[in-house]
């Protein structure tokens, strides 16, 4: 197998989307669901969590934090997908940092695409990309779709609107 063949993702593999409860992740999940339906492939919704993160309270301990994350995935974050009758989907929680968790999950399931929001629940000051979306773009050998923030999002100020124009022209 050549180097190129080794790094070309499946075109029939699932679409994977990272979620963290942020509005950008919700927008990313909607886009990923539309893409998976259009390609007639499975959607896999992933939340990666570590010891310290933006969800829950680290003082609750890892078991309680995992319970909280799983409840949010099942009851809140993935709830809109239940209305989509033409979509095959599932969710998974993986332990570890977001970038490593998403990339590992994408490799494990041979994902056709990775979808992430430009900014998540973290507190990035960059108007264009948060650290997770930057690192996913930098390290993935699969096609990555980065969903820009909504028009009313704070990252739209000061030039982030240009990101949409650049992505749309690509």
C-alpha positions as CSV (number, residue, x, y, z in Angstrom):
1,X,0.0,0.0,0.0
2,X,1.4,3.4,-1.0
3,X,1.7,6.3,1.4
4,X,-1.1,8.0,-0.5
5,X,-3.4,5.0,-0.2
6,X,-2.6,4.8,3.5
7,X,-3.7,8.4,4.2
8,X,-6.8,8.6,1.9
9,X,-9.9,8.2,4.0
10,X,-12.9,6.1,3.0
11,X,-15.5,7.9,1.0
12,X,-18.2,5.6,2.4
13,X,-17.1,5.9,6.1
14,X,-19.1,7.7,8.7
15,X,-19.2,11.4,9.3
16,X,-17.8,12.2,12.7
17,X,-18.6,15.4,14.6
18,X,-17.2,16.7,17.9
19,X,-19.6,18.2,20.4
20,X,-19.2,20.0,23.7
21,X,-22.5,21.7,24.3
22,X,-21.6,25.0,22.7
23,X,-23.7,26.7,20.0
24,X,-21.0,26.1,17.5
25,X,-21.0,22.4,18.2
26,X,-24.8,22.3,17.8
27,X,-24.4,24.0,14.4
28,X,-21.7,21.6,13.5
29,X,-23.9,18.6,14.4
30,X,-26.7,19.9,12.2
31,X,-24.3,20.3,9.3
32,X,-22.7,16.9,10.0
33,X,-26.2,15.3,10.1
34,X,-27.1,16.9,6.8
35,X,-23.9,15.7,5.2
36,X,-24.3,12.1,6.6
37,X,-27.8,12.0,5.2
38,X,-26.7,13.3,1.8
39,X,-23.9,10.8,1.6
40,X,-26.1,8.0,3.1
41,X,-23.6,7.2,5.8
42,X,-23.7,6.9,9.6
43,X,-23.2,10.0,11.8
44,X,-21.0,9.4,14.9
45,X,-21.3,12.2,17.5
46,X,-18.2,12.3,19.8
47,X,-17.5,14.1,23.0
48,X,-13.9,13.8,24.3
49,X,-13.4,14.6,28.0
50,X,-10.4,14.7,30.2
51,X,-9.7,15.2,33.9
52,X,-10.2,18.9,33.5
53,X,-12.5,20.4,30.9
54,X,-15.3,22.8,30.3
55,X,-18.0,20.5,31.3
56,X,-19.0,19.7,34.9
57,X,-16.9,20.3,37.9
58,X,-13.5,18.5,38.3
59,X,-14.1,18.3,42.1
60,X,-17.0,15.9,41.4
61,X,-14.6,13.2,40.5
62,X,-14.2,11.3,37.2
63,X,-17.1,8.9,37.6
64,X,-19.6,11.7,38.3
65,X,-18.2,13.9,35.5
66,X,-18.6,11.0,33.1
67,X,-22.2,10.4,34.2
68,X,-22.9,14.1,33.6
69,X,-21.3,14.1,30.2
70,X,-23.2,10.9,29.2
71,X,-26.5,12.4,30.4
72,X,-25.9,15.6,28.4
73,X,-25.1,13.6,25.3
74,X,-28.2,11.4,25.5
75,X,-30.7,13.9,26.9
76,X,-29.6,17.3,25.4
77,X,-26.9,17.4,22.8
78,X,-28.1,14.6,20.6
79,X,-31.8,15.0,21.2
80,X,-32.4,16.9,17.9
81,X,-31.1,13.9,16.0
82,X,-34.0,11.7,17.2
83,X,-36.3,13.7,14.9
84,X,-34.3,12.8,11.8
85,X,-35.9,9.6,10.5
86,X,-33.5,9.2,7.5
87,X,-30.4,9.3,9.6
88,X,-28.4,6.5,11.2
89,X,-26.4,7.8,14.1
90,X,-24.8,7.0,17.4
91,X,-22.9,8.9,20.1
92,X,-19.8,8.0,22.0
93,X,-17.9,9.6,24.9
94,X,-14.1,9.1,24.7
95,X,-11.7,9.9,27.4
96,X,-8.8,12.3,26.6
97,X,-8.2,15.7,25.1
98,X,-10.6,16.8,22.4
99,X,-8.1,16.7,19.5
100,X,-6.6,13.3,20.3
101,X,-10.0,11.8,21.1
102,X,-11.6,13.0,17.8
103,X,-8.6,12.0,15.7
104,X,-8.4,8.6,17.3
105,X,-12.1,8.0,16.9
106,X,-12.0,9.1,13.3
107,X,-9.2,6.6,12.6
108,X,-10.9,3.8,14.5
109,X,-14.1,4.1,12.4
110,X,-12.4,5.2,9.2
111,X,-14.4,8.4,9.0
112,X,-15.0,10.1,5.7
113,X,-15.2,13.6,7.3
114,X,-14.5,15.2,10.6
115,X,-16.8,18.2,11.4
116,X,-16.0,20.7,14.2
117,X,-17.2,24.1,15.2
118,X,-14.7,26.9,14.7
119,X,-14.9,27.7,18.5
120,X,-16.2,25.4,21.2
121,X,-16.9,25.8,24.9
122,X,-13.4,26.9,25.5
123,X,-12.3,30.6,25.8
124,X,-10.3,31.2,22.6
125,X,-9.4,34.8,21.9
126,X,-8.7,34.0,18.2
127,X,-11.4,35.5,15.9
128,X,-10.8,32.7,13.3
129,X,-10.3,29.4,14.9
130,X,-10.2,27.9,18.4
131,X,-7.4,25.7,19.5
132,X,-9.3,22.4,18.9
133,X,-10.3,23.3,15.3
134,X,-6.8,24.5,14.5
135,X,-5.2,21.4,15.8
136,X,-7.7,19.1,14.1
137,X,-6.9,20.9,10.8
138,X,-3.2,20.7,11.4
139,X,-3.0,17.0,12.4
140,X,-5.8,15.2,10.5
141,X,-5.2,13.3,7.3
142,X,-9.0,13.3,6.7
143,X,-11.2,16.0,5.2
144,X,-12.2,18.4,7.9
145,X,-15.2,20.8,7.8
146,X,-14.9,23.7,10.2
147,X,-18.3,25.4,10.9
148,X,-17.9,29.2,11.3
149,X,-19.6,30.9,14.2
150,X,-23.1,32.3,13.9
151,X,-23.4,35.9,12.6
152,X,-24.2,37.1,16.1
153,X,-21.3,35.3,17.8
154,X,-18.6,37.4,19.5
155,X,-15.9,35.9,17.3
156,X,-17.6,37.5,14.3
157,X,-16.3,40.9,15.4
158,X,-13.0,42.1,14.0
159,X,-12.6,40.0,10.9
160,X,-14.1,36.6,11.6
161,X,-16.7,37.2,9.0
162,X,-13.9,37.0,6.5
163,X,-13.4,33.4,7.5
164,X,-16.8,32.5,6.0
165,X,-15.9,34.2,2.7
166,X,-12.6,32.3,2.5
167,X,-14.2,29.0,3.3
168,X,-17.1,29.7,0.8
169,X,-14.6,30.5,-2.0
170,X,-12.5,27.4,-1.5
